[in-house]
Amino acid sequence: MLSHAENERITRTGAGTPMGNAFRRYWLPAFLSRELPENDGAPLRVKLLGEDLVAFRDTTGAIGLVDAFCPHRRAPMFFGRNEECGLRCVYHGWKFDKDGTCVDMPSEPPDSLFKTKVTIASYPVWEGGGIAWAYLGPRELQPPYPDYEFCRAPDTHRFVSKTFQACNYLQALEGGLDSSHATIMHNMNIGDRGFLRDYDSLVPQIDVERTPYGYNYTGIRSLGDKQWVRLYHYIMPVTQIRGRIQDPTIPDLMPTINGHFWVPMDDENVCTYNWMYAYDEARPVTPEYAAFVEQYTGRGPDDFDPKHPYRLKQTLANDYEIDRAVQKTKTFTGIRGVNTQDVALQEGMGPIVDRSQEHLGTTDRAIIVLRQLLLEAASDVEAGKTPRGVDSADYQRVRALDHIIPQELDWQVALKDERLARF
């Protein structure tokens, strides 16, 4: 468990906080590229690491990400006019380009040099993998662009979506990295509940190996004469990569590599990016297949609040529409949607969990190392060092695994080639 002081240090990501300073050394997903579909189109509100920002795609197609409020009188830039390579505040007409430079100030005399002295805070943006990534740290320390295999996969073989969660980023991140809960909480056919007594197939043997980018970890379950091998990657600070097997109970589920980015909007809200890519070049991720997966996981069109398109209808206020009859007879939770089950538990813990009250067990190794690495990153930045995982070259070749193989095989030898990225 963490002390109260450590928990405060690891969960707070606002400007000037130790963890906030560490997060600002990485490229982070800021929004989906498709949220800005056209040049000179409507601006987009963005909340990232506690900062209120506005994004816009200018006349050339380049993206600007600037302070949400005009530096003149702090009017909201969201209502601005996106025109001729700049965002113009409609209050007094001050106009700023994507780099934050003031390019027009019609409320001042034509010969005034005032506009050369005024800028709006702006941040670099890079587009890759269907995501607009932002870097909020010192410009002189800007790292290489992200280089996940996910970003290099063909557009036809990749899909990404996002959801908002009302909790601290660490609750969502830890939930994603927790391999041991999958066969318990997400059991969709409980039968006579005999699965709870089958320790070998229920509880994985967890092994964690630290790497320059974070760590990889395996969860291995025994299935009689076979073993179920799941190799995940945690890439700092907010990324999980995992595989997906061809599940015989869901014949339409095709082999893909999957993952999430859990990005703090502020200390009590997180944006979860859900992504997948197909590694069989002959089998693209079609819109129909993406819709099938989103529906299965609880992110179908009918699952979202029409007034808030990235927030689920199932919330703490309606107990995530839990069906107690279904819980008694069919599924372990009685909550519809696999990812919605995760959200229910993560949000249900409260905005920020007090980890000083926890009691961690043997299957919590990945969670323990995660916390150690995040606290290490905060300390490294305070000491003027480069935190782990900043250089994309450290993780560009990794790929996750999710395979069932004969029990007698050494999985590290049998699946050696499957661990390397091919795109």
ROKEMI-684424 format. One record per residue (C-alpha): x, y, z; residue in one letter. Coordinates in nm, 4 decimals, padded with zeros to 6 digits, always signed. Layout:
<nodes>
          u          v          w   res
          X          Y          Z     a
...
</nodes>
This chain:
<nodes>
          u          v          w   res
   +00.0000   +00.0000   +00.0000     m
   +00.1004   +00.3632   -00.0357     l
   +00.1200   +00.6222   +00.2382     s
   -00.1263   +00.9103   +00.2213     h
   +00.1554   +01.1418   +00.1076     a
   +00.2631   +00.9008   -00.1677     e
   -00.0953   +00.8653   -00.2833     n
   -00.1285   +01.2430   -00.3114     e
   +00.1980   +01.2626   -00.5008     r
   +00.1075   +00.9922   -00.7529     i
   -00.2528   +01.0981   -00.8241     t
   -00.2167   +01.4757   -00.8707     r
   -00.1209   +01.5791   -01.2247     t
   -00.1948   +01.9514   -01.2380     g
   +00.0627   +02.2090   -01.3438     a
   +00.3528   +02.2315   -01.0994     g
   +00.2841   +01.9041   -00.9183     t
   +00.5588   +01.6382   -00.9164     p
   +00.3522   +01.3888   -01.1172     m
   +00.2160   +01.6645   -01.3390     g
   +00.5701   +01.7688   -01.4244     n
   +00.6546   +01.4074   -01.5058     a
   +00.3490   +01.3617   -01.7293     f
   +00.4412   +01.6770   -01.9171     r
   +00.7610   +01.5099   -02.0382     r
   +00.5607   +01.2677   -02.2587     y
   +00.3453   +01.2995   -02.5676     w
   -00.0120   +01.2334   -02.4525     l
   -00.3323   +01.1700   -02.6487     p
   -00.5334   +01.4934   -02.6451     a
   -00.8302   +01.4028   -02.8677     f
   -00.9273   +01.1950   -03.1694     l
   -00.8230   +01.3340   -03.5077     s
   -01.1767   +01.2857   -03.6356     r
   -01.3033   +01.5327   -03.3762     e
   -01.1589   +01.8057   -03.6005     l
   -01.2862   +01.6795   -03.9352     p
   -01.2330   +01.9893   -04.1520     e
   -00.9956   +02.2796   -04.2076     n
   -01.1269   +02.6077   -04.0651     d
   -01.4002   +02.4101   -03.8874     g
   -01.5434   +02.4506   -03.5395     a
   -01.2917   +02.4542   -03.2495     p
   -01.2887   +02.1777   -02.9897     l
   -01.2751   +02.2046   -02.6113     r
   -00.9934   +01.9942   -02.4613     v
   -00.9186   +01.9183   -02.0958     k
   -00.5717   +01.7760   -02.0317     l
   -00.3745   +01.7494   -01.7067     l
   -00.6065   +02.0024   -01.5454     g
   -00.5583   +02.2601   -01.8216     e
   -00.8509   +02.4055   -02.0168     d
   -00.7521   +02.4231   -02.3836     l
   -00.9061   +02.4735   -02.7282     v
   -00.7979   +02.2876   -03.0421     a
   -00.8562   +02.3959   -03.4011     f
   -00.7544   +02.2749   -03.7466     r
   -00.6362   +02.5721   -03.9500     d
   -00.6637   +02.6497   -04.3201     t
   -00.3663   +02.4270   -04.4061     t
   -00.4892   +02.1328   -04.1985     g
   -00.2388   +02.1863   -03.9166     a
   -00.3708   +02.1676   -03.5590     i
   -00.3377   +02.4389   -03.2994     g
   -00.3839   +02.3701   -02.9279     l
   -00.4080   +02.6893   -02.7243     v
   -00.5255   +02.8256   -02.3912     d
   -00.9035   +02.8180   -02.3649     a
   -00.9121   +03.1891   -02.2805     f
   -00.7949   +03.4936   -02.4735     c
   -00.5001   +03.6735   -02.3105     p
   -00.6779   +04.0082   -02.3601     h
   -00.9800   +03.9871   -02.1293     r
   -00.9967   +03.6078   -02.0824     r
   -01.2915   +03.5601   -02.3172     a
   -01.3525   +03.1957   -02.4234     p
   -01.1680   +03.1065   -02.7433     m
   -01.4107   +02.8196   -02.8092     f
   -01.6500   +03.0746   -02.9604     f
   -01.3740   +03.2106   -03.1842     g
   -01.3705   +03.2310   -03.5634     r
   -01.1371   +02.9748   -03.7212     n
   -01.0264   +03.1529   -04.0363     e
   -00.7210   +03.2217   -04.2541     e
   -00.4705   +03.0200   -04.0495     c
   -00.5712   +03.1475   -03.7086     g
   -00.8316   +03.1490   -03.4332     l
   -00.9872   +03.4914   -03.3796     r
   -01.1490   +03.5836   -03.0468     c
   -01.4951   +03.7225   -03.1201     v
   -01.4857   +03.9635   -02.8241     y
   -01.2377   +04.2143   -02.9689     h
   -01.1027   +04.0345   -03.2750     g
   -00.7566   +03.9381   -03.1508     w
   -00.6299   +03.6554   -03.3690     k
   -00.3690   +03.3873   -03.2921     f
   -00.2040   +03.1266   -03.5131     d
   -00.1419   +02.7639   -03.4139     k
   +00.1876   +02.8557   -03.2478     d
   +00.0244   +03.1155   -03.0226     g
   +00.1536   +03.4208   -03.2109     t
   -00.0835   +03.7175   -03.2269     c
   -00.1241   +03.7921   -03.5992     v
   -00.3986   +04.0549   -03.5827     d
   -00.5261   +04.3036   -03.3250     m
   -00.7968   +04.5200   -03.4873     p
   -00.8898   +04.6917   -03.1610     s
   -00.5478   +04.8627   -03.1490     e
   -00.4111   +05.1410   -03.3763     p
   -00.2665   +05.0125   -03.7071     p
   +00.0839   +05.1275   -03.6162     d
   +00.0758   +04.9701   -03.2686     s
   +00.3415   +04.7130   -03.1846     l
   +00.1330   +04.5748   -02.8999     f
   +00.0486   +04.2547   -03.0873     k
   +00.4185   +04.1654   -03.1045     t
   +00.4238   +04.1558   -02.7252     k
   +00.1193   +03.9336   -02.6717     v
   +00.0933   +03.5580   -02.7203     t
   -00.1512   +03.2888   -02.6185     i
   -00.0199   +02.9735   -02.4519     a
   +00.0099   +02.6979   -02.7130     s
   +00.1362   +02.3400   -02.7279     y
   +00.2825   +02.1233   -03.0062     p
   +00.0487   +01.8669   -03.1625     v
   +00.1349   +01.5567   -03.3655     w
   -00.1177   +01.3325   -03.5406     e
   -00.0688   +00.9577   -03.5551     g
   -00.2865   +00.6483   -03.5248     g
   -00.6048   +00.8517   -03.5568     g
   -00.5106   +01.0515   -03.2459     i
   -00.3914   +01.4077   -03.1950     a
   -00.1073   +01.3939   -02.9417     w
   +00.0046   +01.6926   -02.7364     a
   +00.3269   +01.7747   -02.5568     y
   +00.2816   +02.0082   -02.2595     l
   +00.6386   +02.0117   -02.1299     g
   +00.9467   +02.2303   -02.1812     p
   +01.0059   +02.2846   -02.5534     r
   +01.3779   +02.2242   -02.5251     e
   +01.3083   +01.8763   -02.3810     l
   +01.0471   +01.7694   -02.6379     q
   +01.0953   +01.3951   -02.7035     p
   +01.0558   +01.2021   -03.0323     p
   +00.7014   +01.1443   -03.1552     y
   +00.5169   +00.8324   -03.0320     p
   +00.6093   +00.5205   -03.2309     d
   +00.3696   +00.2457   -03.1284     y
   +00.3029   -00.0317   -03.3791     e
   -00.0573   +00.0810   -03.3430     f
   +00.0368   +00.4136   -03.5037     c
   +00.2206   +00.2426   -03.7913     r
   -00.0589   -00.0032   -03.8734     a
   -00.2554   +00.0772   -04.1918     p
   -00.5642   +00.2907   -04.1425     d
   -00.7705   +00.0010   -04.2769     t
   -00.6485   -00.2273   -03.9966     h
   -00.6889   +00.0098   -03.7017     r
   -00.9703   +00.1491   -03.4887     f
   -00.9734   +00.3863   -03.1909     v
   -01.2495   +00.5290   -02.9708     s
   -01.2664   +00.7064   -02.6379     k
   -01.4773   +00.7300   -02.3238     t
   -01.4754   +00.9632   -02.0245     f
   -01.4621   +00.8247   -01.6703     q
   -01.5396   +01.0114   -01.3492     a
   -01.2394   +00.9031   -01.1435     c
   -00.8668   +00.9594   -01.1083     n
   -00.6506   +00.8280   -01.3923     y
   -00.4670   +00.5835   -01.1643     l
   -00.7820   +00.3871   -01.0771     q
   -00.8487   +00.3282   -01.4464     a
   -00.4841   +00.2541   -01.5281     l
   -00.4489   +00.0061   -01.2428     e
   -00.7738   -00.1629   -01.3446     g
   -00.6405   -00.2138   -01.6942     g
   -00.3089   -00.3543   -01.5758     l
   -00.4745   -00.5942   -01.3296     d
   -00.4748   -00.9292   -01.5101     s
   -00.6162   -01.1371   -01.2255     s
   -00.9643   -00.9852   -01.2226     h
   -01.0452   -01.0765   -01.5848     a
   -01.1600   -01.4354   -01.5322     t
   -01.3566   -01.3416   -01.2195     i
   -01.5312   -01.0088   -01.2770     m
   -01.5776   -01.0509   -01.6514     h
   -01.7163   -01.4052   -01.6332     n
   -02.0255   -01.3928   -01.8536     m
   -02.1485   -01.7483   -01.7931     n
   -02.1206   -01.8380   -01.4274     i
   -02.3021   -02.1734   -01.4467     g
   -02.2742   -02.3375   -01.1052     d
   -01.9882   -02.1036   -01.0053     r
   -01.7465   -02.3929   -01.0005     g
   -01.4954   -02.1684   -01.1751     f
   -01.4300   -01.9971   -00.8411     l
   -01.2842   -02.3212   -00.7051     r
   -01.0497   -02.3867   -00.9990     d
   -00.7490   -02.1913   -00.8759     y
   -00.5038   -02.2983   -01.1491     d
   -00.7175   -02.1740   -01.4388     s
   -00.8692   -01.8842   -01.2454     l
   -00.5635   -01.7111   -01.0994     v
   -00.2647   -01.6341   -01.3211     p
   +00.0979   -01.6725   -01.2267     q
   +00.2150   -01.3106   -01.2532     i
   +00.5696   -01.2216   -01.3569     d
   +00.6851   -00.8609   -01.4048     v
   +00.9998   -00.7575   -01.5911     e
   +01.1107   -00.3940   -01.5849     r
   +01.2188   -00.2468   -01.9171     t
   +01.3488   +00.0909   -02.0443     p
   +00.9900   +00.1831   -02.1409     y
   +00.8143   +00.0581   -01.8263     g
   +00.7628   -00.3163   -01.7934     y
   +00.6200   -00.6251   -01.9536     n
   +00.4243   -00.8714   -01.7485     y
   +00.2858   -01.2171   -01.8034     t
   -00.0220   -01.3821   -01.6619     g
   -00.0065   -01.7590   -01.7176     i
   -00.3037   -01.9825   -01.6364     r
   -00.3064   -02.3622   -01.6412     s
   -00.5773   -02.5224   -01.8580     l
   -00.5130   -02.8949   -01.8125     g
   -00.2695   -03.0013   -02.0838     d
   -00.2486   -02.6445   -02.2131     k
   -00.1355   -02.3085   -02.0788     q
   -00.2932   -01.9701   -02.1442     w
   -00.0173   -01.7141   -02.1909     v
   -00.0972   -01.3438   -02.1792     r
   +00.1965   -01.1055   -02.2244     l
   +00.1144   -00.7408   -02.1669     y
   +00.3211   -00.4247   -02.1931     h
   +00.2977   -00.1179   -01.9730     y
   +00.4519   +00.1795   -02.1508     i
   +00.4920   +00.4873   -01.9372     m
   +00.3043   +00.6758   -01.8321     p
   -00.0488   +00.5663   -01.9362     v
   -00.0332   +00.2869   -02.1961     t
   -00.1279   -00.0797   -02.1852     q
   -00.0865   -00.3171   -02.4815     i
   -00.2512   -00.6592   -02.4786     r
   -00.3498   -00.9293   -02.7245     g
   -00.6760   -01.1009   -02.8089     r
   -00.7170   -01.4669   -02.9011     i
   -00.9810   -01.6220   -03.1244     q
   -01.2356   -01.7038   -02.8538     d
   -01.4347   -02.0149   -02.9611     p
   -01.7392   -01.8862   -02.7718     t
   -01.7380   -01.5681   -02.9831     i
   -01.6674   -01.6900   -03.3388     p
   -01.6731   -01.3403   -03.4875     d
   -01.3863   -01.2193   -03.2660     l
   -01.0723   -01.1986   -03.4779     m
   -00.7094   -01.1857   -03.3592     p
   -00.6003   -00.8301   -03.2873     t
   -00.3626   -00.6347   -03.0685     i
   -00.5512   -00.4098   -02.8289     n
   -00.4782   -00.1456   -02.5752     g
   -00.5748   +00.1644   -02.3866     h
   -00.4356   +00.5057   -02.3020     f
   -00.5667   +00.6413   -01.9694     w
   -00.5068   +01.0159   -01.9888     v
   -00.5833   +01.2497   -01.6967     p
   -00.8268   +01.5256   -01.7864     m
   -00.7979   +01.6524   -01.4319     d
   -00.7495   +01.4794   -01.0977     d
   -01.1048   +01.3407   -01.0886     e
   -01.1681   +01.2643   -01.4564     n
   -00.9846   +01.0470   -01.7078     v
   -01.0194   +01.0011   -02.0830     c
   -00.9807   +00.6368   -02.1819     t
   -00.8711   +00.5723   -02.5410     y
   -00.9633   +00.2228   -02.6595     n
   -00.7786   +00.0937   -02.9634     w
   -00.7085   -00.2164   -03.1652     m
   -00.5314   -00.3174   -03.4826     y
   -00.5401   -00.6366   -03.6871     a
   -00.2007   -00.7927   -03.7589     y
   -00.3263   -01.0214   -04.0365     d
   -00.2838   -00.8066   -04.3471     e
   -00.5602   -01.0016   -04.5211     a
   -00.8159   -00.9182   -04.2496     r
   -00.8758   -00.5428   -04.2023     p
   -01.0760   -00.3912   -03.9182     v
   -01.3958   -00.3077   -04.1007     t
   -01.6460   -00.0509   -03.9654     p
   -01.8834   -00.3409   -03.9044     e
   -01.6261   -00.5303   -03.7012     y
   -01.5348   -00.2218   -03.4998     a
   -01.9050   -00.1675   -03.4242     a
   -01.9357   -00.5316   -03.3131     f
   -01.6470   -00.4959   -03.0662     v
   -01.7719   -00.1628   -02.9333     e
   -02.1173   -00.3121   -02.8758     q
   -01.9723   -00.6162   -02.6967     y
   -01.7581   -00.4059   -02.4651     t
   -02.0416   -00.1661   -02.3779     g
   -01.9473   +00.1227   -02.6060     r
   -02.2185   +00.0848   -02.8692     g
   -02.4196   +00.3837   -02.9982     p
   -02.6978   +00.3236   -02.7468     d
   -02.4586   +00.3095   -02.4502     d
   -02.3677   +00.6796   -02.4492     f
   -02.5480   +00.9816   -02.3095     d
   -02.6739   +01.1769   -02.6141     p
   -02.5954   +01.5053   -02.4367     k
   -02.2413   +01.3942   -02.3527     h
   -02.1216   +01.1701   -02.6391     p
   -01.8193   +01.0252   -02.4564     y
   -01.9939   +00.9532   -02.1254     r
   -02.1872   +00.6309   -02.0684     l
   -02.5545   +00.6194   -01.9786     k
   -02.4685   +00.3626   -01.7112     q
   -02.3373   +00.5676   -01.4201     t
   -02.2993   +00.5566   -01.0442     l
   -02.6267   +00.7531   -01.0198     a
   -02.8210   +00.4591   -01.1698     n
   -02.5919   +00.1873   -01.0261     d
   -02.4732   +00.1097   -01.3805     y
   -02.8144   -00.0461   -01.4412     e
   -02.7080   -00.3586   -01.2553     i
   -02.9520   -00.6476   -01.2994     d
   -02.9488   -00.8586   -00.9833     r
   -03.1406   -01.1426   -01.1490     a
   -02.8769   -01.1621   -01.4232     v
   -02.6070   -01.1508   -01.1546     q
   -02.7619   -01.4499   -00.9787     k
   -02.7987   -01.6672   -01.2869     t
   -02.5827   -01.5525   -01.5803     k
   -02.2937   -01.3094   -01.5280     t
   -02.0727   -01.2420   -01.2300     f
   -02.1536   -00.8698   -01.2058     t
   -02.4989   -00.8334   -01.3612     g
   -02.3662   -00.5226   -01.5394     i
   -02.3977   -00.4995   -01.9171     r
   -02.0755   -00.4439   -02.1159     g
   -01.7293   -00.5772   -02.0321     v
   -01.5624   -00.2362   -02.0100     n
   -01.8649   -00.0932   -01.8297     t
   -01.7993   -00.3463   -01.5549     q
   -01.4496   -00.1978   -01.5185     d
   -01.5873   +00.1560   -01.5144     v
   -01.8406   +00.0652   -01.2444     a
   -01.5719   -00.0635   -01.0096     l
   -01.3222   +00.2145   -01.0854     q
   -01.5700   +00.5004   -01.0500     e
   -01.7409   +00.3296   -00.7578     g
   -01.4186   +00.3576   -00.5556     m
   -01.4717   +00.7348   -00.5384     g
   -01.2925   +01.0203   -00.7184     p
   -00.9506   +00.9385   -00.5690     i
   -00.8879   +00.6143   -00.3794     v
   -00.7092   +00.6290   -00.0449     d
   -00.4487   +00.3603   -00.1112     r
   -00.3225   +00.3723   +00.2450     s
   -00.6276   +00.1569   +00.3312     q
   -00.5445   -00.1259   +00.0862     e
   -00.4243   -00.4815   +00.1473     h
   -00.2381   -00.6029   -00.1623     l
   -00.1912   -00.9703   -00.2465     g
   +00.0346   -01.1941   -00.4550     t
   -00.1406   -01.1153   -00.7838     t
   -00.0899   -00.7400   -00.7382     d
   +00.2737   -00.7380   -00.8529     r
   +00.1995   -00.5429   -01.1689     a
   +00.0150   -00.2780   -00.9670     i
   +00.2984   -00.2462   -00.7165     i
   +00.5640   -00.2025   -00.9866     v
   +00.3427   +00.0458   -01.1736     l
   +00.3295   +00.2696   -00.8683     r
   +00.7018   +00.2375   -00.8113     q
   +00.7770   +00.3439   -01.1689     l
   +00.5422   +00.6426   -01.1601     l
   +00.6904   +00.7669   -00.8332     l
   +01.0371   +00.7072   -00.9783     e
   +00.9477   +00.9221   -01.2807     a
   +00.8344   +01.2082   -01.0589     a
   +01.1584   +01.1892   -00.8606     s
   +01.3686   +01.1691   -01.1777     d
   +01.2132   +01.4846   -01.3202     v
   +01.2637   +01.6647   -00.9907     e
   +01.6313   +01.5639   -01.0070     a
   +01.6682   +01.6934   -01.3636     g
   +01.6777   +01.3449   -01.5170     k
   +01.4878   +01.2031   -01.8141     t
   +01.2086   +00.9713   -01.6975     p
   +01.1751   +00.6161   -01.8207     r
   +00.9815   +00.5607   -02.1447     g
   +01.0209   +00.9070   -02.2992     v
   +01.2180   +00.7773   -02.5989     d
   +00.9823   +00.6004   -02.8399     s
   +01.2732   +00.3913   -02.9731     a
   +01.2549   +00.1921   -02.6492     d
   +00.9127   +00.0468   -02.7275     y
   +00.8673   +00.0644   -03.1049     q
   +00.9232   -00.3102   -03.1598     r
   +00.7107   -00.4567   -02.8793     v
   +00.3937   -00.6578   -02.9340     r
   +00.1600   -00.8250   -02.6856     a
   +00.0602   -01.1928   -02.6731     l
   -00.2561   -01.3809   -02.5898     d
   -00.2162   -01.7482   -02.6852     h
   -00.3125   -02.0946   -02.5661     i
   -00.0290   -02.3423   -02.6249     i
   +00.0641   -02.6951   -02.5053     p
   +00.1627   -02.7108   -02.1413     q
   +00.5029   -02.8694   -02.2102     e
   +00.6274   -02.5825   -02.4284     l
   +00.8489   -02.3022   -02.3029     d
   +00.6302   -02.0111   -02.4074     w
   +00.9235   -01.7689   -02.4360     q
   +01.0804   -01.9938   -02.6989     v
   +00.7604   -02.1031   -02.8735     a
   +00.6243   -01.7492   -02.9027     l
   +00.9513   -01.5607   -02.9493     k
   +00.8693   -01.4304   -03.2984     d
   +00.5168   -01.3357   -03.1985     e
   +00.6557   -01.0790   -02.9546     r
   +00.8028   -00.8555   -03.2281     l
   +00.6128   -00.5849   -03.4110     a
   +00.5831   -00.6318   -03.7877     r
   +00.4322   -00.3044   -03.9058     f
</nodes>
